[in-house]
């Protein structure tokens, strides 16, 4: 007599629930990381397009244009730190993004975006 191999109905159900939960979590995290990569791309573009001798307001204004077009709602333009050191310009910001899951459970993502030219 041969033994049966494979998953029982209950274990297949539990594995399915686990996979569905992982997929839902992954789909909820995509916009968070999309915003981070868009911010990094915008910072790089601003640093390379704006004259290094311009005042910090010019950098913030250029980033505001990227923010208006893209989905960069988590970043406050006034919180961007712009520093100049011997002809090099550095833009950076550290921000936190909250991702509510259900009830009182959520995830927090801490990002640090910076660009130097």
Residue pairs with C-beta under 8 A, 6 or more apart in sequence:
7 15
25 101
28 99
28 101
29 99
29 107
31 71
32 97
32 99
32 109
34 71
35 71
35 72
35 73
35 74
35 97
36 97
36 109
36 111
36 113
38 66
38 70
38 71
38 72
39 72
39 75
39 93
39 111
39 113
40 113
40 115
42 63
42 66
42 67
42 70
42 72
43 63
43 91
43 92
43 113
43 114
43 115
44 115
45 66
46 59
46 62
46 63
46 66
46 91
46 115
47 59
47 89
47 90
47 91
47 115
47 116
47 117
48 117
49 62
50 58
50 59
50 62
50 89
51 58
52 84
52 87
52 88
52 89
52 117
56 82
59 80
59 82
59 89
59 91
60 77
60 78
60 80
60 82
63 77
63 80
63 91
64 77
66 72
67 73
67 75
67 77
74 95
74 96
74 97
75 93
75 95
75 113
76 93
76 95
79 93
79 95
80 91
80 92
80 93
81 90
81 91
81 92
81 93
82 89
82 90
82 91
83 89
83 90
84 90
88 116
88 117
89 116
89 117
90 114
90 115
90 116
91 114
91 115
91 116
92 112
92 113
92 114
92 115
93 112
93 113
93 114
94 110
94 111
94 112
94 113
95 110
95 111
95 113
96 108
96 109
96 110
96 111
97 108
97 109
97 111
98 106
98 107
98 108
98 109
99 106
99 107
99 108
99 109
100 106
101 107
